[in-house]
Amino acid sequence: MSTITAPWRRGTGTHRADDRIADLTTQLEQMQRRQEAADDFHAVLMDDRTQLHALWQAAEYKAACSEDVVSLHEATIDALTSRAEAAERRAQEAMRQAEQQERELRELRALRSLTRTAPAPTGRAPWCGAERDTEPIDVSVLRADHHGGRVVPLHRSPYAQPTP
């Protein structure tokens, strides 16, 4: 059997192998540079993600700490408010007591001024004239009756009037 072979024409066609290999080599180099750039960009993104995660955790920690501080300040404010209200109530009560003591002091001063200006007792009753001086009363009989049990005290007497 015989085969007929056609002559192969080298380098006259549009698809030369050497040109194709050179084009593919250039494309491979470009893709390797792009891959390196993509790897570098991915490394930068991963580093940014790591830093962002660390910052996010730090922000959460600071937020928790600030909430604790705020709750402590609110508790302190509440305690101080209640202490201030109690002190204000005590001050008002002390002021009321001071006003009452001042009124009593004015009353006592008025009473003292009345006692200083009142005339001294003369030994006579004001309803009795000079011709009717009182004489001493003998109470020995009353004392003897009382010690003997015959005198009933007024507050136990059946005739005693109730006091209002």
Order of alpha helices (4+ residues) and beta strands (2+ residues): alpha-alpha
